[in-house]
Amino acid sequence: MSPLPEPDADQIALSRALMDVLRDQIAQAGGALPFDRYMQTALYEPGLGYYVAGQRRFGAAGDFVTAPELSPLFGRCLATQLAQWFDTVAPVIWEFGAGTGALAAQLLTALSEAGCPPERYAVIEVSGDLRCRQQQWLEARLPLHLYERVEWLDRLPDTLEGVVLGNEVLDAMPVRLFEWSDERVYERCVTARDGRFEWGRQAADPHFDRAVRRRLEASAWPLEAFGRCYRSELGEQAAQWVRTIGERLTRGAMLLIDYGFPARELYHPQREQGSLICHYRHRTHHDPFWWPGLSDITAHVDFSALHDQARACGLDLLGYTSQAHFLLGCGLLEHFAAETPGSVLERARQAQAIQQLVSEAEMGELFKVIAWGRGIGEDSPIGFSQRDRSASLD
């Protein structure tokens, strides 16, 4: 792996201030801070965390590029699916974690062109800085009659009707880390020595112990297959988020796009170091202690665990598949062919973006799409018409 670019002086100052906060938290926790609390602080500490410190995170000038920023065809494909659902549910979109606002702009434009613009587009965004950027992006790119349909909410409504949308939201929710060693469960923690952060572990509390064993058993692999030192993550917050949204969804659909696997693949015995990864200036690394607050920290999603929670609150599974098959089912190639011809260079750029979106070697297979619904009608969702993998979730 090539060396990471050196942060500038302002970035280092921010990180040092965040490190002081983390050291205090470690001391208050008795010398060992569970990793989910470390991750929460590193990403969301007011004024200092990765997502709230005012630094550019998305796009070519940031740390990573999301699908809507690769091509407007991504949003056009999602609009095709949403338009189908709008035949039977309220034409309202609730987007969580809207990033730059690119997806919102694409959906509002495409749905308007299709003759079914949403009556309301509600954005739930925890970062005040990102909220400001989203407002500026959308105001500059949307006609007034569409921009006026967008609103930003400070809290989650008690009830939701319409379509709930989350693109790369769950992977940034804090995870608890575990180690399976000699048939015992330990929780991996963060300690501090001589001013530096280090890994530690402590015996899992009874609740966490049971939760880890349930997830390993859900993988259907025999426990002895995990060997003497198996490490991975539990996405408890992501699963609880799905449960919370599902309980409030009175009628409509929840569509989530993220990278991850069903339990059997995520907790494969050969995946013995888990999936935790960091992103900085379009490079990946595996050290969450490297200048905290400057790198994104993510983990792969356990789609089986999400489905367990959705099912528990009475939602119907509408489909589960790869991003490639979802986009193709929603007419990605047809949308590309129907685009107004541009320059040869622009067409080549769009073709390259499509390759990134659907290639198994890039985003096409790693990213998955899942949807649940309540009272949404009998028609099969068009996005899951190519290859539905719902059976792999159980």
C-alpha positions, -999 to 999 in steps of 0.1 A, spaced: 0 0 0 14 34 -9 20 59 19 -9 81 28 -7 118 18 5 140 47 -23 161 63 -18 199 64 -13 218 96 -50 227 100 -60 191 97 -34 180 122 -46 206 146 -82 193 143 -70 157 148 -49 166 179 -79 183 195 -100 152 188 -73 130 202 -75 149 235 -113 143 236 -107 106 229 -80 103 256 -105 118 281 -131 93 271 -107 64 275 -98 76 310 -134 80 320 -141 45 307 -115 31 330 -87 28 304 -105 8 277 -131 24 254 -153 1 233 -146 6 197 -182 18 188 -178 47 211 -144 55 196 -159 54 161 -188 76 172 -165 102 184 -140 100 155 -169 105 130 -194 127 147 -178 146 176 -193 182 172 -168 204 154 -141 178 153 -154 145 139 -149 134 103 -184 142 91 -190 174 111 -157 193 109 -163 211 77 -138 193 55 -147 182 19 -154 144 21 -172 135 -11 -161 136 -48 -127 139 -65 -115 166 -41 -125 145 -10 -118 110 2 -142 89 -18 -168 91 -46 -203 78 -42 -224 64 -71 -246 95 -77 -214 115 -82 -201 91 -108 -231 94 -131 -266 110 -131 -277 77 -146 -276 63 -111 -303 86 -99 -323 81 -131 -324 44 -124 -335 48 -88 -362 72 -101 -375 44 -123 -381 22 -93 -396 50 -72 -420 60 -100 -433 24 -99 -439 26 -62 -455 61 -65 -484 43 -83 -495 29 -50 -480 50 -22 -477 87 -13 -452 105 -36 -429 115 -7 -392 107 -4 -373 106 30 -336 106 23 -312 98 51 -276 110 48 -279 129 15 -241 134 10 -235 163 -14 -272 164 -25 -264 149 -59 -288 120 -56 -317 143 -45 -311 166 -75 -310 136 -99 -342 121 -84 -362 153 -84 -352 160 -120 -358 125 -133 -392 121 -115 -403 155 -127 -394 146 -163 -414 113 -159 -445 133 -148 -445 122 -111 -424 146 -91 -425 140 -53 -448 162 -34 -422 164 -6 -385 156 -4 -374 154 32 -337 151 40 -326 139 75 -289 149 79 -269 148 111 -241 171 98 -249 208 98 -220 214 74 -233 188 49 -268 203 52 -255 237 41 -236 221 12 -267 202 1 -288 233 2 -263 252 -19 -259 223 -44 -297 219 -49 -304 256 -51 -279 259 -78 -291 229 -99 -329 228 -95 -356 250 -108 -374 269 -80 -406 248 -82 -386 216 -74 -362 232 -49 -392 244 -29 -403 208 -24 -371 200 -4 -369 204 34 -344 195 60 -355 179 93 -338 181 127 -354 149 140 -370 117 128 -408 120 124 -431 97 144 -446 83 112 -433 79 77 -453 74 45 -437 71 10 -402 59 2 -373 59 27 -340 61 9 -305 55 22 -274 54 0 -242 45 19 -257 54 52 -254 22 73 -217 16 67 -208 47 86 -228 38 117 -205 28 146 -199 -10 151 -188 -30 180 -157 -52 174 -153 -87 188 -127 -114 189 -136 -151 191 -108 -169 208 -108 -205 222 -146 -204 221 -148 -173 242 -160 -138 231 -140 -107 238 -149 -71 230 -121 -52 212 -114 -18 228 -92 12 224 -66 20 250 -40 48 253 -3 45 262 23 72 260 -2 94 241 -8 68 214 -39 47 208 -36 9 209 -59 -21 206 -70 -39 237 -97 -64 246 -119 -73 275 -143 -101 283 -176 -95 265 -206 -86 287 -234 -113 287 -256 -94 262 -227 -88 237 -216 -124 242 -250 -137 232 -253 -113 203 -220 -124 188 -228 -161 192 -261 -155 175 -245 -138 145 -219 -166 141 -246 -192 143 -267 -172 118 -238 -176 93 -245 -214 94 -207 -221 98 -198 -245 127 -183 -225 155 -151 -246 154 -145 -233 119 -137 -199 133 -104 -210 147 -85 -196 177 -85 -159 168 -114 -147 146 -122 -110 145 -151 -92 131 -178 -66 138 -214 -64 150 -235 -36 134 -260 -32 162 -267 4 154 -275 -3 117 -298 -31 126 -316 -10 153 -319 19 128 -338 -4 103 -360 -15 132 -368 21 142 -376 32 106 -396 0 100 -418 6 130 -425 42 118 -432 33 82 -470 32 80 -471 26 43 -444 27 17 -410 12 9 -375 14 24 -347 12 -1 -311 9 11 -279 7 -9 -246 -2 8 -217 -25 7 -219 -57 26 -230 -94 25 -255 -118 40 -244 -133 73 -229 -165 57 -206 -144 35 -198 -116 60 -189 -141 88 -170 -165 66 -143 -182 85 -117 -170 60 -127 -134 66 -108 -136 99 -99 -99 103 -134 -85 97 -142 -58 73 -133 -25 91 -116 -1 67 -107 36 65 -107 60 36 -85 90 31 -80 110 -1 -91 80 -23 -68 56 -5 -79 28 18 -60 18 50 -67 -3 81 -55 20 109 -84 38 126 -59 54 150 -41 73 122 -49 110 127 -84 104 141 -111 125 125 -93 128 91 -103 93 77 -137 78 72 -142 46 91 -166 21 78 -176 -16 80 -195 -39 57 -232 -43 64 -248 -75 76 -279 -76 54 -292 -107 72 -292 -89 105 -311 -60 88 -336 -83 74 -342 -99 108 -351 -65 122 -373 -55 93 -392 -88 94 -396 -84 132 -416 -52 127 -438 -66 100 -422 -54 68 -423 -75 36 -391 -81 18 -394 -67 -17 -360 -78 -30 -323 -81 -24 -297 -81 -52 -264 -66 -63 -261 -30 -74 -253 -41 -109 -284 -62 -113 -306 -35 -97 -294 -8 -120 -297 -30 -151 -332 -40 -140 -341 -3 -138 -329 2 -174 -294 16 -169 -283 7 -205 -316 20 -219 -312 53 -200 -277 56 -214 -288 50 -249 -316 76 -246 -293 103 -233 -289 133 -256 -257 127 -275 -228 147 -262 -192 150 -272 -172 118 -278 -152 125 -246 -184 129 -226 -199 97 -239 -167 79 -230 -168 93 -195 -204 81 -191 -194 47 -204 -166 45 -179 -189 55 -151 -213 28 -160 -185 3 -159 -176 14 -124 -213 11 -113 -218 -24 -126 -185 -41 -128 -180 -70 -104 -144 -58 -99 -157 -24 -87 -191 -13 -73 -214 -37 -91 -210 -67 -69 -197 -52 -36 -227 -29 -33 -261 -45 -26 -296 -31 -28 -324 -42 -4 -360 -31 -1 -388 -38 23 -424 -25 21 -457 -22 39 -490 -20 20 -472 -13 -13 -491 -34 -37 -486 -66 -56 -464 -56 -85 -428 -70 -83 -403 -42 -81 -386 -36 -114 -352 -32 -98 -352 -68 -86 -364 -84 -118 -329 -95 -130 -316 -116 -102 -333 -115 -68 -310 -130 -40 -336 -128 -12 -331 -165 -4 -295 -159 6 -306 -137 36 -319 -166 57 
